[in-house]
Amino acid sequence: MPSYSELDIAPIINANATLTRLGGSLMPPEVVEAMVEAAKVFVDLPELQRRVGNRIALLTQNEACYVSSGAAGGIVVAIAACITGTDMAAIHQLPDLTGLKDEVVVHKSHRNGYDHAVRQVGVKLVEIGHADGAFDWQLEAAINANTAAVIWFQGAMGGPGDLPLEQVIDIAHARGVPVLVDAAAQLPPLENLWKFTQMGADAAIFSGGKDLRGPQSSGLVLGQQWLIDACALNGSPNHSIGRPMKVGKEEMLGLLAAIERYLALDHEARFSQMEEVVAGWCNELNQLAGIRAHRSFPSEAAQPMPRAQIHIDAAVGHSRDEIIQSLLDGSPSVAVAPGPDDSLYLNPTTLEEGEEEIVLARLLEEIKG
Ligand SMILES: *Cc1c(COP(=O)(O)O)cnc(C)c1O
């Protein structure tokens, strides 16, 4: 059997975040088992997509659900859905937008790398506001007959002056324009699975492979039935803009298993365990000269999860960047995130049991070394 070691790929202990470039997250046994079982049998794939979607919709208190190839793939099919609805001619015409709605409105303060998934459909992003937010009249003025959707990026990228999402939904809906929420990394809290759609968003889009710990190449579009039907028509196996973002039967059952697991998790116990790990790290590290450690909250994606922020004084003799690199280059390899100024972050959320001690030992080694 091929293996990472045979390919000379060293395992990494991930104390950074659910980053795609590090493999995203680790699938728990029940997710792996669901994928293994799914892999053994031929099925009617569109029918499976509908059944799995219905089950996930019920579990997450949504009207409907489409399983996508990831949150970014979910954005592509959801934007396409807003442009075409269930009009087969329009679906086949994409990405040629001649005669179709070709604008999507976004807060300027929300612009980020993932908006490429919106632009991938060929639409023009129409920015409203300034670096820190926007006014209601700016959204009103930006919406016109060519507007396919308003996209809202939930998380840490917004500004203090952003319009409240409720108001964005009100203004857009008054003009017959759907609102999509990119909530890719917005778990926990669990309630976010229904919060944005209950607020009135037409769809909320999540990664299956971040805190849900489903398959890496899976995602969720949760929302209105009309939009989910249009996502399915714009997705694989139909010849459509979403055909290259294929979702396999293994991903569908794996993601369903991950959601069932996530709903049954004791999230409170998990939060207190993370607090304990962060407090333990800070206690140990604060014993060292030149090191200042404290709890940082919320996470990099504004999730309600703590991290330890460690400041490395020049007196330590190794810079923050040198320490991050040697953690990664050493054995075992440990990935951590840079923070502002002279700091780095240790994140407990992506660690397996016991790894918090290895992370601490490796950091102590690099600080003292
Ligand atoms: C991670 C992320 C995505 C992409 O999610 P994938 O599931 O990896 O496709 C999109 N938007 C935001 C805000 C994210 O954090």
PDBQT file of the ligand as one rigid body, heavy atoms in Angstrom, charges set to zero:
ROOT
HETATM    1  C1  LIG A 401     -11.942  27.870   3.976  1.00  0.00    +0.000 C 
HETATM    2  C2  LIG A 401     -12.758  28.923   3.352  1.00  0.00    +0.000 A 
HETATM    3  C3  LIG A 401     -13.305  28.735   2.076  1.00  0.00    +0.000 A 
HETATM    4  C4  LIG A 401     -12.986  27.516   1.229  1.00  0.00    +0.000 C 
HETATM    5  O1  LIG A 401     -13.482  26.331   1.781  1.00  0.00    +0.000 OA
HETATM    6  P1  LIG A 401     -13.149  24.926   1.095  1.00  0.00    +0.000 P 
HETATM    7  O2  LIG A 401     -14.071  23.982   1.797  1.00  0.00    +0.000 OA
HETATM    8  O3  LIG A 401     -11.712  24.654   1.376  1.00  0.00    +0.000 OA
HETATM    9  O4  LIG A 401     -13.425  25.035  -0.357  1.00  0.00    +0.000 OA
HETATM   10  C5  LIG A 401     -14.107  29.725   1.558  1.00  0.00    +0.000 A 
HETATM   11  N1  LIG A 401     -14.381  30.853   2.256  1.00  0.00    +0.000 NA
HETATM   12  C6  LIG A 401     -13.866  31.075   3.488  1.00  0.00    +0.000 A 
HETATM   13  C7  LIG A 401     -14.205  32.345   4.201  1.00  0.00    +0.000 C 
HETATM   14  C8  LIG A 401     -13.041  30.118   4.085  1.00  0.00    +0.000 A 
HETATM   15  O5  LIG A 401     -12.537  30.334   5.304  1.00  0.00    +0.000 OA
ENDROOT
TORSDOF 0
